[in-house]
């Protein structure tokens, strides 16, 4: 009996912080890193950023001259008796039957276009920033999702281990009552009652095992790894006695500033830090899109303004009546042309005005979506605030209560060694203490999860 009591207490002290040398131990940092490495959304976002960078390279080419070279070979045969050269529109009709060739090189360059090139380049750069901000939002949301999944898995694991320990205690009580029944010191009903309790807790264990399998499966989806629920140990979050914050005050004070109450490392009472929502990737992702649309609207406004460019053409030509090769050898005619070009579209129907109206409506829509995203983020921060205040306020009391429970278990062990007649009472008390300790551990897991969420939100604010 003493061996069982000693063994059960040793198991109880370690049941919620198990370290099994033969099992696979997983921790939050490794899980979140694997999730980031295997995320299809993040990989797609990275590709989208690279695509946007290629658009910037393309936009930069508008600042370079365009060089074109062409080689033309033509056979012309007169099918009429006319001996006059005629010109109709852009077509020149000659009475000669001949083979002719031409080599032409042209260089053109846009000198002035009222800033359209510049705005095209800025639009491409804004697109990169928008895609990077979207990537930051997805990365943050993935981390927050993993925190929820990991904390749920950790609590299922702790719950399962605790219930298995309680089941072993019920089993020992049932065996003890069975011995008492045989010796005539207990009734059959007492034995049945504890056997019923043991059966109930075994059903709870099976339910918890299924929950653990399900939560591990959820983690597997993000990490692309398989976890055996019978051979896995879930490590606690890294414990912190205070919530670290960035020592930063926003330079812009406006309606988008949100007060997040957190406890600083060197503070005893909860303090406050101002989070300017304009620093969040949620705001930036929409604002860059809006800036891009603003520049698109400016380009449309300048669409029909004059564009000034320069060009140069250098031409070699030759002809022969009978032989195409000799037409190349006859490259004696040379021509060089330099000039300025101005294009201007005074009226294009209502195409530009319709495009401008469309862009204005898109800007309005983006602003509404941006404001909705900020409202959603503020709602999350409100909830996080409430949880931070609650868990921070109850942290010390929970830790002290956990220490008292451990002390009480140690005292029960001492009493069991000297008063074996209290064996059943001690075992029943042990069941209560395991349940109480489990509830406190769950609160500490929730607190650690909230701290992690707070850190991740602050990490993405620049």
C-alpha positions as CSV (number, residue, x, y, z in Angstrom):
1,X,0.0,0.0,0.0
2,X,2.8,2.4,0.9
3,X,4.5,1.7,-2.4
4,X,1.3,2.6,-4.3
5,X,0.9,5.8,-2.3
6,X,4.5,6.8,-2.9
7,X,4.3,5.9,-6.6
8,X,1.0,7.7,-7.1
9,X,2.3,10.9,-5.6
10,X,5.4,10.8,-7.7
11,X,3.2,10.4,-10.8
12,X,0.9,13.2,-9.6
13,X,3.8,15.7,-9.3
14,X,4.9,14.9,-12.8
15,X,1.6,14.1,-14.6
16,X,1.0,17.6,-15.8
17,X,4.6,18.2,-16.8
18,X,5.5,14.8,-18.2
19,X,9.0,14.1,-19.7
20,X,9.1,10.7,-21.3
21,X,12.5,9.8,-22.7
22,X,11.0,7.3,-25.1
23,X,8.4,9.7,-26.5
24,X,8.5,12.4,-29.1
25,X,8.5,15.8,-27.4
26,X,7.1,18.7,-29.3
27,X,7.2,22.4,-28.3
28,X,5.5,25.5,-29.5
29,X,8.5,27.1,-31.1
30,X,9.2,24.1,-33.3
31,X,5.5,23.7,-34.2
32,X,5.1,27.4,-35.3
33,X,8.3,27.3,-37.3
34,X,7.3,24.2,-39.2
35,X,3.9,25.7,-39.8
36,X,5.5,28.9,-41.3
37,X,7.8,26.8,-43.4
38,X,5.0,24.6,-44.8
39,X,2.2,27.2,-45.2
40,X,0.9,27.2,-48.8
41,X,-0.6,30.7,-48.2
42,X,2.7,32.2,-47.2
43,X,4.5,30.5,-50.1
44,X,1.9,31.9,-52.5
45,X,2.2,35.3,-50.9
46,X,6.0,35.2,-51.4
47,X,5.5,34.4,-55.1
48,X,3.0,37.3,-55.4
49,X,5.7,39.6,-53.9
50,X,8.2,38.4,-56.5
51,X,5.6,38.9,-59.3
52,X,5.1,42.5,-58.1
53,X,8.9,43.1,-58.1
54,X,9.0,42.0,-61.8
55,X,6.4,44.6,-62.5
56,X,8.6,47.2,-61.0
57,X,11.4,46.1,-63.4
58,X,9.0,46.4,-66.3
59,X,7.9,49.9,-65.2
60,X,11.5,51.0,-65.0
61,X,12.0,50.2,-68.7
62,X,9.8,53.2,-69.6
63,X,12.7,55.4,-68.7
64,X,15.0,53.6,-71.3
65,X,15.0,54.3,-75.0
66,X,13.3,51.7,-77.3
67,X,15.6,50.3,-80.1
68,X,14.1,48.4,-83.0
69,X,15.8,46.8,-85.9
70,X,14.0,45.4,-89.0
71,X,15.0,43.7,-92.2
72,X,12.6,43.7,-95.1
73,X,12.8,41.9,-98.4
74,X,10.1,42.4,-101.0
75,X,9.4,41.3,-104.6
76,X,7.3,43.8,-106.5
77,X,5.8,43.1,-109.9
78,X,3.8,45.6,-111.9
79,X,0.6,44.1,-113.3
80,X,-0.5,47.2,-115.3
81,X,0.9,49.2,-118.2
82,X,1.0,52.4,-116.1
83,X,4.5,54.0,-115.9
84,X,3.6,56.4,-113.1
85,X,4.3,56.1,-109.4
86,X,1.2,56.5,-107.3
87,X,0.7,57.2,-103.6
88,X,-2.6,56.3,-101.9
89,X,-2.7,56.8,-98.1
90,X,0.4,55.1,-96.7
91,X,0.8,52.9,-99.7
92,X,3.2,53.7,-102.6
93,X,2.6,51.9,-105.9
94,X,5.5,51.8,-108.4
95,X,5.4,50.6,-112.0
96,X,8.7,48.8,-111.7
97,X,9.1,45.0,-111.4
98,X,12.0,44.5,-109.0
99,X,13.4,42.9,-105.8
100,X,14.2,45.3,-103.0
101,X,15.5,45.0,-99.5
102,X,15.8,47.4,-96.5
103,X,17.6,47.4,-93.2
104,X,16.1,49.8,-90.7
105,X,17.2,50.8,-87.1
106,X,15.0,53.1,-85.1
107,X,15.5,54.6,-81.6
108,X,12.6,56.3,-79.7
109,X,12.5,57.9,-76.3
110,X,9.7,59.4,-74.3
111,X,10.9,62.9,-73.2
112,X,7.8,64.2,-71.3
113,X,4.5,62.7,-70.4
114,X,3.2,64.7,-67.4
115,X,4.5,62.2,-64.9
116,X,2.8,59.1,-66.2
117,X,5.9,57.0,-66.2
118,X,6.7,58.0,-62.7
119,X,3.3,57.1,-61.4
120,X,3.3,53.8,-63.2
121,X,6.6,53.0,-61.4
122,X,5.2,54.2,-58.1
123,X,2.0,52.0,-58.6
124,X,4.3,49.0,-59.1
125,X,6.2,49.8,-55.9
126,X,3.0,50.3,-54.0
127,X,1.9,46.9,-55.2
128,X,5.0,45.3,-53.7
129,X,4.3,47.0,-50.3
130,X,0.7,45.9,-50.4
131,X,1.7,42.3,-51.1
132,X,4.3,42.3,-48.4
133,X,1.7,43.7,-45.9
134,X,-0.8,41.0,-46.9
135,X,2.0,38.4,-46.3
136,X,2.6,39.9,-42.9
137,X,-1.1,39.7,-42.0
138,X,-1.2,36.1,-43.1
139,X,1.9,35.3,-41.2
140,X,0.5,36.9,-38.0
141,X,-2.9,35.2,-38.4
142,X,-1.2,31.8,-38.9
143,X,0.8,32.3,-35.7
144,X,-2.4,33.2,-33.8
145,X,-4.1,30.1,-35.3
146,X,-1.2,27.9,-34.2
147,X,-1.3,29.4,-30.7
148,X,-5.0,28.4,-30.4
149,X,-4.4,24.9,-31.8
150,X,-1.3,24.3,-29.6
151,X,-3.0,25.5,-26.4
152,X,-6.0,23.3,-27.2
153,X,-3.7,20.3,-27.8
154,X,-1.7,21.1,-24.6
155,X,-4.8,21.2,-22.5
156,X,-6.2,18.0,-24.0
157,X,-2.8,16.4,-23.2
158,X,-2.8,17.6,-19.6
159,X,-6.4,16.6,-19.2
160,X,-5.8,13.1,-20.5
161,X,-2.8,12.6,-18.3
162,X,-4.6,13.8,-15.2
163,X,-7.7,11.7,-15.9
164,X,-5.5,8.6,-16.4
165,X,-3.9,9.3,-13.1
166,X,-7.4,9.7,-11.5
167,X,-8.4,6.4,-13.1
168,X,-5.4,4.7,-11.5
169,X,-6.5,6.1,-8.1
170,X,-10.0,4.9,-8.6
171,X,-8.7,1.5,-9.6
172,X,-6.7,1.4,-6.4
173,X,-9.7,2.4,-4.3
174,X,-11.9,-0.2,-6.0
175,X,-9.2,-2.9,-5.2
176,X,-9.0,-1.6,-1.7
177,X,-12.8,-1.7,-1.2
178,X,-12.8,-5.2,-2.7
179,X,-10.3,-6.3,-0.1
180,X,-12.4,-4.7,2.6
181,X,-15.5,-6.5,1.3
182,X,-13.8,-9.8,1.4
183,X,-12.7,-9.1,5.0
184,X,-16.3,-8.0,5.9
185,X,-15.4,-4.3,6.5
186,X,-17.3,-2.9,3.4
187,X,-20.5,-3.6,1.5
188,X,-20.8,-4.8,-2.0
189,X,-22.5,-1.5,-2.9
190,X,-19.4,0.5,-1.8
191,X,-17.3,-1.7,-4.2
192,X,-19.8,-1.2,-7.0
193,X,-19.9,2.6,-6.6
194,X,-16.1,2.9,-7.0
195,X,-16.1,0.5,-9.9
196,X,-18.8,2.7,-11.5
197,X,-16.6,5.8,-11.0
198,X,-13.7,3.9,-12.5
199,X,-15.8,3.0,-15.6
200,X,-17.0,6.7,-15.9
201,X,-13.4,8.0,-15.8
202,X,-12.3,5.5,-18.4
203,X,-15.1,6.7,-20.7
204,X,-13.8,10.3,-20.2
205,X,-10.3,9.1,-21.0
206,X,-11.4,7.6,-24.3
207,X,-13.2,10.9,-25.2
208,X,-10.1,12.9,-24.3
209,X,-7.9,10.5,-26.3
210,X,-10.1,11.2,-29.3
211,X,-9.9,15.0,-28.7
212,X,-6.1,14.7,-28.5
213,X,-6.0,12.8,-31.7
214,X,-8.2,15.4,-33.4
215,X,-6.1,18.3,-32.1
216,X,-2.8,16.6,-33.2
217,X,-4.4,16.1,-36.6
218,X,-5.1,19.8,-36.8
219,X,-1.5,20.5,-36.0
220,X,-0.3,18.0,-38.6
221,X,-2.2,19.8,-41.3
222,X,0.0,22.9,-40.7
223,X,3.3,21.2,-39.9
224,X,3.0,18.4,-42.5
225,X,4.2,15.9,-39.8
226,X,2.5,12.9,-38.2
227,X,2.1,12.6,-34.4
228,X,1.4,9.4,-32.5
229,X,-0.9,10.3,-29.6
230,X,0.4,7.4,-27.6
231,X,4.0,8.4,-28.0
232,X,4.0,12.2,-27.9
233,X,4.6,14.7,-25.1
234,X,3.3,18.3,-25.4
235,X,5.6,20.8,-23.8
236,X,4.3,23.8,-21.9
237,X,4.6,27.3,-23.3
238,X,7.7,29.1,-22.2
239,X,6.8,30.7,-18.9
240,X,7.1,34.5,-18.4
241,X,6.3,36.5,-15.3
242,X,5.6,39.6,-17.2
243,X,4.4,40.6,-20.6
244,X,7.1,42.2,-22.8
245,X,6.1,45.2,-24.9
246,X,7.8,47.5,-27.4
247,X,8.9,50.8,-25.8
248,X,7.5,52.9,-28.6
249,X,5.1,55.8,-28.8
250,X,3.3,56.5,-32.1
251,X,4.4,59.7,-33.9
252,X,0.9,60.2,-35.3
253,X,-2.0,60.8,-32.9
254,X,-5.4,60.3,-34.5
255,X,-8.6,58.2,-34.3
256,X,-6.7,55.1,-35.3
257,X,-4.7,55.0,-32.1
258,X,-5.8,52.1,-29.8
259,X,-4.8,51.7,-26.1
260,X,-3.6,48.2,-25.3
261,X,-3.2,47.5,-21.6
262,X,-0.2,45.3,-20.8
263,X,2.1,44.8,-17.9
264,X,5.7,46.0,-18.6
265,X,8.6,43.9,-17.3
266,X,9.6,46.5,-14.7
267,X,6.1,47.3,-13.6
268,X,3.8,45.8,-10.9
269,X,0.5,47.3,-12.0
270,X,-0.8,47.1,-15.6
271,X,0.3,50.0,-17.7
272,X,-0.7,51.2,-21.1
273,X,1.0,51.4,-24.5
274,X,-0.5,53.2,-27.5
275,X,-0.7,51.1,-30.6
276,X,-1.2,53.2,-33.7
277,X,-3.3,51.1,-36.0
278,X,-1.6,52.8,-39.0
279,X,1.4,50.7,-38.1
280,X,-0.4,47.4,-38.5
281,X,0.0,45.4,-41.6
282,X,-3.8,45.3,-41.8
283,X,-4.0,49.0,-42.4
284,X,-0.9,49.1,-44.6
285,X,-2.2,46.4,-47.0
286,X,-5.2,48.5,-47.8
287,X,-3.5,51.8,-47.7
288,X,-1.0,50.8,-50.4
289,X,-3.8,49.6,-52.5
290,X,-5.6,52.9,-52.1
291,X,-2.4,54.8,-52.9
292,X,-2.0,52.7,-56.0
293,X,-5.5,53.5,-57.1
294,X,-4.9,57.2,-56.5
295,X,-2.0,57.1,-58.8
296,X,-4.0,55.2,-61.4
297,X,-6.6,58.0,-61.2
298,X,-3.9,60.6,-61.7
299,X,-2.7,58.8,-64.8
300,X,-6.2,58.7,-66.2
301,X,-6.5,62.5,-65.5
302,X,-3.3,63.0,-67.6
303,X,-4.2,60.4,-70.2
304,X,-5.2,62.9,-72.9
305,X,-2.5,65.4,-72.2
306,X,0.3,65.8,-74.9
307,X,3.2,63.4,-74.9
308,X,6.5,64.5,-76.3
309,X,9.1,62.1,-77.6
310,X,12.1,62.0,-79.9
311,X,13.0,59.5,-82.5
312,X,15.8,58.6,-84.9
313,X,15.7,56.3,-88.0
314,X,18.7,55.0,-89.9
315,X,17.8,53.1,-93.1
316,X,19.9,51.1,-95.7
317,X,18.1,50.1,-98.9
318,X,18.9,48.4,-102.2
319,X,17.2,46.9,-105.2
320,X,17.7,44.7,-108.2
321,X,15.3,43.7,-111.0
322,X,16.2,40.1,-111.1
323,X,18.3,38.9,-108.1
324,X,17.5,39.1,-104.4
325,X,21.1,38.7,-103.3
326,X,22.2,41.6,-105.5
327,X,19.5,43.7,-103.8
328,X,21.3,43.3,-100.5
329,X,24.7,44.1,-102.2
330,X,23.1,47.3,-103.5
331,X,22.8,48.8,-100.1
332,X,24.0,52.2,-101.3
333,X,20.9,54.2,-100.4
334,X,21.3,55.5,-96.9
335,X,18.9,57.7,-94.9
336,X,19.0,59.2,-91.4
337,X,16.0,60.9,-89.9
338,X,15.8,62.7,-86.5
339,X,12.7,64.3,-85.1
340,X,10.3,65.1,-82.3
341,X,6.9,63.7,-81.9
342,X,3.9,65.0,-80.1
343,X,0.7,63.0,-79.6
344,X,-2.5,64.5,-78.2
345,X,-6.0,63.1,-77.9
346,X,-8.4,65.9,-77.4
347,X,-11.5,63.6,-77.2
348,X,-11.9,59.9,-76.8
349,X,-15.6,59.7,-76.2
350,X,-16.4,59.0,-72.6
351,X,-13.8,56.2,-72.1
352,X,-11.5,58.1,-69.8
353,X,-14.3,59.6,-67.7
354,X,-15.9,56.1,-67.3
355,X,-12.5,54.7,-66.2
356,X,-12.0,57.5,-63.7
357,X,-15.5,56.8,-62.2
358,X,-14.7,53.1,-61.9
359,X,-11.4,53.9,-60.1
360,X,-13.0,56.3,-57.7
361,X,-15.6,53.7,-56.8
362,X,-12.8,51.1,-56.2
363,X,-11.0,53.6,-53.9
364,X,-14.2,54.1,-52.0
365,X,-14.6,50.3,-51.6
366,X,-11.0,49.8,-50.5
367,X,-11.4,52.5,-47.8
368,X,-14.6,50.8,-46.5
369,X,-12.7,47.4,-46.4
370,X,-9.8,49.0,-44.7
371,X,-12.0,50.5,-42.0
372,X,-13.8,47.2,-41.5
373,X,-10.4,45.4,-41.2
374,X,-9.3,47.9,-38.5
375,X,-12.7,47.5,-36.7
376,X,-12.1,43.7,-36.7
377,X,-8.6,44.2,-35.4
378,X,-9.7,46.6,-32.7
379,X,-12.3,44.0,-31.6
380,X,-9.6,41.4,-31.3
381,X,-7.5,43.8,-29.3
382,X,-10.4,44.5,-27.0
383,X,-10.8,40.9,-26.2
384,X,-7.1,40.5,-25.8
385,X,-7.1,43.4,-23.3
386,X,-9.8,41.8,-21.2
387,X,-8.0,38.4,-21.2
388,X,-4.6,40.1,-20.4
389,X,-6.1,42.0,-17.4
390,X,-7.9,38.9,-16.1
391,X,-5.0,36.5,-16.4
392,X,-2.5,39.0,-15.1
393,X,-4.7,39.8,-12.1
394,X,-5.2,36.1,-11.2
395,X,-1.8,34.9,-12.1
396,X,-0.2,35.2,-8.7
397,X,-3.2,33.7,-6.9
398,X,-3.2,30.7,-9.2
399,X,0.5,30.2,-8.8
400,X,0.2,30.3,-5.0
401,X,-2.8,28.0,-5.0
402,X,-0.8,25.5,-7.2
403,X,2.1,25.6,-4.7
404,X,-0.3,25.0,-1.8
405,X,-1.8,22.0,-3.6
406,X,1.6,20.5,-4.0
407,X,2.4,21.1,-0.3
408,X,-0.9,19.5,0.6
409,X,-0.1,16.4,-1.5
410,X,3.3,16.1,0.2
411,X,1.6,16.3,3.6
412,X,-0.9,13.6,2.5
413,X,1.9,11.4,1.5
414,X,3.5,11.9,4.9
415,X,0.2,11.1,6.7
416,X,-0.3,8.0,4.6
417,X,3.0,6.6,5.7
418,X,2.2,7.0,9.4
419,X,-1.6,6.5,9.3
420,X,-2.5,3.7,6.9
421,X,-6.0,3.6,8.3
422,X,-6.7,6.9,6.5
423,X,-5.8,5.3,3.1
424,X,-9.2,5.6,1.5
425,X,-9.6,9.2,2.6
426,X,-6.2,10.1,1.3
427,X,-6.9,8.6,-2.1
428,X,-10.2,10.5,-2.4
429,X,-8.4,13.7,-1.5
430,X,-5.8,12.9,-4.0
431,X,-8.5,12.8,-6.8
432,X,-9.8,16.2,-5.7
433,X,-6.3,17.7,-5.8
434,X,-5.5,16.3,-9.2
435,X,-8.7,17.9,-10.5
436,X,-7.9,21.2,-8.9
437,X,-4.4,21.2,-10.1
438,X,-5.6,20.5,-13.6
439,X,-7.9,23.5,-13.6
440,X,-5.1,25.8,-12.5
441,X,-2.8,24.4,-15.1
442,X,-5.4,25.1,-17.8
443,X,-5.6,28.7,-16.6
444,X,-1.9,29.1,-16.8
445,X,-1.9,27.6,-20.3
446,X,-4.6,30.2,-21.3
447,X,-2.5,32.9,-19.8
448,X,0.6,31.8,-21.6
449,X,-1.4,31.7,-24.9
450,X,-2.6,35.2,-24.4
451,X,0.9,36.5,-23.7
452,X,2.1,34.8,-26.9
453,X,-0.7,36.4,-28.9
454,X,0.2,39.8,-27.5
455,X,3.8,39.3,-28.5
456,X,2.9,38.3,-32.0
457,X,0.6,41.3,-32.6
458,X,3.3,43.6,-31.3
459,X,6.0,42.0,-33.5
460,X,4.0,42.9,-36.6
461,X,3.7,46.6,-35.7
462,X,6.5,48.6,-37.1
